[in-house]
C-alpha cells in the first residue's frame, strides 16, 4: 500500500490507519501549501520515520516504480480528486483507490462524497456516517463502497495515574468570531483561578507559523497575547494522547479529540454556547450528555459520555468494522469496474486546474502568484 497525505490531520489518520493493517506500506506527504511542518509530522507518526514530502510528479513516479495494490489518498477533497483523476490516472495495473475522512463527519455532506467519488472505497468511522454517506451515494451515484473503520487513533485503555490537567482542544474552523474565542479563553482562565490545583492547557492544533488542514483566522495563542494574558493558562502543541494521559478534564467546541478523551475515560465537556448545528460541527454530540456551557466550564462541570451514544457513534463493536474486508475483496477482484468520478465533466475542469496548481507549483511560488493576482484585481477595480 502507498498512502499519500497532504495535511497534519490527514497524515495522522493515514499513519494510524496503516498501523491497523498487515503488509508493507509506504507513507508520503504530497507538497501543498498546507503540508505539515517537521514537528507536526513527528507528532503524527510518533516513533515512526517522518515521511518524505514529494511533489505530485514524484508521487506519480513512486507509484510507477513500486506498483502498489492500494493507494490510500488521505487528503483534502480537491487534492483527492486531482490526484486520482489526473496525477495517478493511467497506472498499470490500476491500484485500488481508497480515501476517507479523518474525524467526525456528521452530518454527511455531498461535497465530501463528490470529491472522493473517483475512489473505490470510502472509509468513515461510525454506523451513522455509513448510513448517511450511503444515502448520498445512492442518490448521486458515482464512487465505490462505503466502509466502516474504528477511528484508528482511539484507544480503549487509559494509562494509570490520572493527572491534574484540564485540556481544551482547539478547532480551526469554529467558533469563527474573535469575541467567541475570547470568551472561551476567559472561562478557562476563570477555571484556573478558581482551581489553583489544576493546570489548564490550551492544546493547539498548530503553532502560529504552522499550516493546518483548515485556516485559523484567530489563533488562540495570539489572541491571549493580544488580550494581555489576563490569567494563568498554558499553550502547548504536540501529541493529544500525551495531554490526555495527564488529564482530569477535557473541553472542546468541536474536535475529534473528544472521542480520544471518551476512549481514555477522561470526563469531558462540549461547549454549546455558540449553537449546536452542522456549521458548528457539533450536532453529532446531541444525546451524548457532554453538551454544556462556558459557565459549567468555569465550574469544572465535566462528565462521562452516554454509553448508548458511544455505541451508536464511533465505538461500535470490532466485528462491525468491514473496511479491511471490503478492501481485500476489491484487491482480489481486479480488474473490475473502477469507481466513476462525478467531477469528470467540463464544468469542473477549472476547479481541477486550480487543484493541480496546488500540488504542482512550489508553495512559495504559488503565494507570490496569488498576491500578484490580488494586486491586479485591486488595480482593475480602482479603474472602474
C-alpha positions in Angstrom: 0.0 0.0 0.0 1.0 3.6 -0.7 -0.5 6.3 1.4 -0.4 9.9 0.4 -1.4 12.7 2.8 -1.5 16.5 2.4 -2.0 18.0 5.9 -1.5 17.4 9.6 -4.9 15.8 10.4 -4.9 13.5 7.3 -1.3 12.5 8.0 -2.2 11.4 11.5 -5.2 9.5 10.2 -3.2 7.8 7.4 -0.4 6.8 9.8 -2.8 5.3 12.3 -4.9 3.5 9.6 -1.8 1.9 8.1 -0.9 0.7 11.6 -4.1 -1.4 11.7 -3.2 -3.3 8.5 -0.7 -6.1 7.8 1.7 -6.0 5.0 4.2 -3.5 3.6 3.2 0.2 3.3 4.8 3.4 2.4 3.7 6.8 3.6 4.4 10.1 1.9 3.3 13.7 2.0 2.4 15.5 -1.2 3.7 19.0 -1.3 0.9 21.6 -1.0 0.6 25.0 0.8 -0.9 23.1 3.9 1.8 20.4 4.1 2.6 19.7 7.8 5.8 21.0 9.5 8.5 18.6 10.7 7.1 19.0 14.2 3.6 18.2 13.1 4.9 15.2 11.1 6.8 13.9 14.2 3.6 14.2 16.3 1.5 12.4 13.7 3.8 9.4 13.2 5.0 9.0 16.8 8.1 6.8 16.9 7.9 6.1 13.1 10.1 7.6 10.5 8.9 11.0 9.3 7.6 10.7 5.7 9.2 12.4 2.8 7.5 15.5 1.2 7.2 14.9 -2.5 5.9 16.9 -5.5 2.9 15.4 -7.3 5.1 14.3 -10.1 7.4 12.5 -7.7 4.4 10.7 -6.1 3.5 9.6 -9.6 7.0 8.3 -10.3 7.0 6.5 -6.9 3.7 4.8 -7.8 5.0 3.7 -11.2 8.1 2.3 -9.6 6.5 0.4 -6.7 3.2 -0.6 -8.4 1.1 -0.7 -5.2 -2.0 -2.7 -5.0 -3.7 0.0 -3.0 -3.2 3.8 -2.8 -4.7 5.5 0.2 -5.4 9.1 -0.8 -5.6 10.7 2.7 -6.0 14.3 1.5 -8.4 17.2 1.5 -11.2 16.9 -1.1 -9.9 18.8 -4.1 -6.5 17.2 -3.7 -8.0 13.7 -3.6 -9.9 14.5 -6.8 -7.0 15.8 -8.8 -4.6 13.0 -7.6 -7.0 10.2 -8.6 -8.4 11.8 -11.7 -5.2 13.2 -13.2 -1.9 12.7 -11.4 -2.3 9.0 -10.7 -4.6 8.2 -13.6 -3.5 5.5 -16.0 -1.3 3.5 -13.6 -1.0 -0.1 -14.8 -2.0 -2.3 -13.1 -4.6 0.1 -11.8 -4.5 0.2 -8.0 -7.5 0.3 -5.7 -8.0 3.9 -4.6 -9.1 4.4 -1.0 -10.0 7.6 0.7 -12.0 8.8 3.7 -12.4 11.4 6.4 -10.1 11.7 9.4 -12.6 12.6 12.1 -16.2 13.4 12.8 -18.3 13.6 9.6 -21.8 14.2 10.8 -23.8 15.4 9.1 -22.5 13.8 5.9 -22.1 16.2 3.0 -22.5 15.9 -0.7 -19.2 17.8 -1.3 -17.2 15.2 0.7 -18.7 12.4 -1.5 -18.2 14.3 -4.8 -14.5 15.0 -4.3 -13.9 11.3 -3.4 -16.3 9.7 -5.9 -13.4 8.6 -8.0 -12.2 6.3 -5.2 -13.2 2.6 -4.9 -13.6 2.6 -1.2 -14.7 5.5 1.1 -13.8 5.0 4.8 -15.8 6.5 7.6 -16.0 5.8 11.3 -19.5 5.3 12.6 -22.6 3.4 11.6 -24.4 6.7 11.4 -21.8 8.1 8.9 -22.1 4.9 6.8 -25.9 5.3 6.6 -25.7 9.0 5.7 -23.0 8.6 3.1 -24.6 5.5 1.6 -27.8 7.6 1.2 -25.8 10.3 -0.6 -24.1 7.6 -2.8 -27.4 6.1 -3.8 -28.9 9.5 -4.7 -25.9 10.9 -6.6 -24.3 7.8 -7.9 -20.6 7.5 -8.6 -17.9 6.3 -6.2 -17.5 2.9 -4.7 -18.2 1.1 -1.5 -18.6 2.8 1.9 -16.6 1.0 4.6 -16.7 1.3 8.3 -13.5 1.5 10.4 -12.9 2.3 14.0 -11.2 5.7 14.2 -7.7 4.3 14.3 -6.3 6.6 17.0 -8.9 5.7 19.6 -7.6 3.6 22.4 -9.7 1.8 24.9 -7.1 1.7 27.7 -6.1 4.6 29.9 -2.6 4.9 31.4 -2.8 4.5 35.1 -2.2 7.5 37.3 -4.5 10.3 36.0 -3.4 13.9 36.5 -4.4 17.4 37.4 -4.6 18.8 33.9 -7.7 20.3 32.1 -7.2 20.2 28.3 -9.0 22.5 25.9 -8.7 21.1 22.3 -8.9 23.9 19.8 -10.7 23.7 16.4 -9.5 25.8 13.5 -12.9 26.5 11.9 -15.2 27.1 14.9 -16.1 29.2 16.7 -15.5 31.7 13.9 -15.7 35.0 15.8 -12.9 36.6 17.8 -15.2 37.6 20.6 -16.4 34.0 21.0 -12.9 32.7 21.2 -12.0 35.4 23.8 -15.0 34.2 25.9 -13.6 30.7 25.9 -10.2 31.8 27.0 -11.7 33.9 29.8 -13.7 30.9 31.0 -10.6 28.7 31.0 -8.8 31.4 33.0 -11.7 31.6 35.4 -11.4 27.8 36.0 -7.6 28.2 36.5 -8.2 31.0 39.1 -10.9 29.1 41.0 -8.9 25.8 41.0 -5.2 26.6 41.6 -4.6 22.8 41.9 -5.3 22.4 38.2 -3.1 23.1 35.2 -5.3 24.5 32.4 -3.8 23.9 29.0 -4.9 25.1 25.6 -3.9 22.3 23.2 -3.1 23.9 19.9 -3.6 22.1 16.6 -0.6 24.1 15.3 1.8 26.8 16.3 1.2 30.3 14.9 3.6 29.8 12.0 2.4 26.3 11.1 -0.3 25.4 8.5 -3.3 23.3 9.2 -5.9 21.4 7.2 -8.2 24.5 7.7 -7.1 28.1 8.1 -7.4 29.5 11.6 -8.2 33.2 11.5 -7.9 33.9 15.2 -5.1 31.8 16.7 -5.7 31.2 20.4 -2.1 31.9 21.5 -2.0 35.2 19.6 -5.4 36.2 20.9 -4.3 35.5 24.5 -1.2 37.7 24.0 -3.3 40.5 22.5 -5.7 40.3 25.5 -2.8 41.0 27.8 -2.7 37.4 29.2 -5.3 38.1 31.9 -4.8 34.8 33.8 -2.9 31.6 34.1 -3.1 29.4 31.0 -0.5 27.3 29.2 -0.4 26.8 25.4 1.0 23.6 24.1 1.2 21.7 20.8 2.3 18.1 20.1 0.5 14.8 20.9 -3.1 14.9 22.2 -2.7 11.5 23.7 0.2 12.7 25.9 -2.1 15.5 27.1 -4.9 13.2 27.9 -2.7 10.8 29.8 -2.3 13.7 32.4 -5.9 15.0 32.2 -8.6 15.1 34.7 -10.9 17.0 32.4 -11.3 17.8 28.7 -13.2 20.5 26.8 -13.8 21.5 23.2 -16.2 23.2 20.9 -15.9 20.5 18.3 -12.9 18.2 17.9 -12.3 14.6 17.2 -10.1 14.7 20.3 -13.3 14.5 22.3 -13.5 10.9 21.1 -10.0 10.3 22.3 -11.0 11.6 25.7 -14.0 9.4 25.8 -11.9 6.4 24.9 -9.5 7.2 27.7 -12.3 7.8 30.3 -11.5 11.5 30.7 -14.6 13.4 31.9 -15.4 15.9 29.1 -17.5 18.9 28.1 -18.5 20.0 24.6 -19.4 23.7 24.6 -22.9 24.6 23.2 -22.9 28.4 23.9 -22.4 29.2 20.2 -25.0 26.8 18.9 -25.4 23.1 18.1 -25.5 22.8 14.4 -23.8 21.5 11.3 -22.0 24.8 11.0 -20.5 24.3 14.5 -19.6 20.7 13.7 -21.0 19.5 17.0 -24.5 18.2 16.1 -23.2 14.7 16.5 -22.8 15.3 20.3 -26.6 15.6 20.7 -27.7 12.9 23.1 -24.1 12.3 24.4 -24.6 14.1 27.7 -21.5 16.1 27.0 -23.0 19.3 25.8 -22.6 22.1 28.3 -21.8 25.8 28.8 -19.0 28.2 29.5 -20.4 28.7 32.9 -20.2 24.9 33.6 -16.6 25.0 32.2 -15.6 27.7 34.7 -17.1 25.5 37.5 -15.3 22.3 36.2 -18.5 20.6 35.2 -17.1 17.7 33.2 -18.9 14.4 32.8 -18.8 11.0 31.1 -20.5 10.3 27.8 -23.7 8.2 27.4 -23.0 4.5 26.8 -25.8 4.3 24.3 -24.5 7.3 22.4 -21.0 5.8 22.3 -22.3 2.5 20.8 -24.0 4.4 18.0 -21.2 6.9 17.4 -17.6 5.7 16.8 -17.4 3.0 19.5 -19.1 0.2 17.5 -18.1 -3.4 18.2 -15.0 -4.6 16.3 -17.0 -7.1 14.3 -18.9 -4.3 12.7 -15.8 -2.8 11.1 -15.8 -4.0 7.5 -13.4 -1.8 5.6 -10.5 -4.2 5.6 -12.6 -7.0 4.3 -14.1 -4.7 1.6 -10.5 -3.6 0.6 -9.3 -7.2 0.4 -12.2 -8.0 -1.9 -11.5 -5.1 -4.2 -7.9 -6.1 -4.5 -8.8 -9.7 -5.3 -11.4 -8.7 -7.8 -9.1 -6.6 -10.0 -9.5 -5.9 -12.8 -13.0 -4.8 -12.0 -15.1 -1.8 -12.8 -13.3 1.2 -11.3 -15.2 3.9 -9.4 -16.7 6.7 -11.5 -15.9 10.3 -10.5 -18.9 12.7 -10.6 -16.4 15.6 -11.3 -15.2 14.5 -14.7 -17.3 16.9 -16.7 -16.1 20.1 -18.4 -17.9 22.2 -15.8 -15.3 21.0 -13.2 -12.2 21.5 -15.3 -11.3 24.9 -14.0 -11.6 23.7 -10.4 -9.3 20.8 -11.2 -6.8 23.1 -12.8 -6.7 25.1 -9.6 -6.2 22.0 -7.5 -3.5 20.8 -9.9 -1.6 24.1 -9.3 -1.7 23.4 -5.5 0.1 20.1 -5.9 2.4 21.0 -8.8 3.7 24.5 -8.0 6.0 25.1 -5.0 4.1 26.8 -2.2 6.3 29.9 -2.2 5.8 30.5 -5.9 2.1 29.9 -5.5 1.8 32.5 -2.8 3.6 35.0 -5.0 1.2 34.3 -7.8 -1.8 34.7 -5.5 -0.5 38.0 -4.2 0.1 39.3 -7.7 -3.4 38.2 -8.8 -5.0 40.0 -5.8 -3.0 43.2 -6.6 -4.1 43.1 -10.2 -7.7 42.7 -9.2 -7.5 45.7 -6.8 -5.9 47.7 -9.5 -8.6 46.9 -12.1 -11.3 47.7 -9.6 -9.7 51.1 -8.9 -10.1 51.9 -12.6 -13.9 51.4 -12.7 
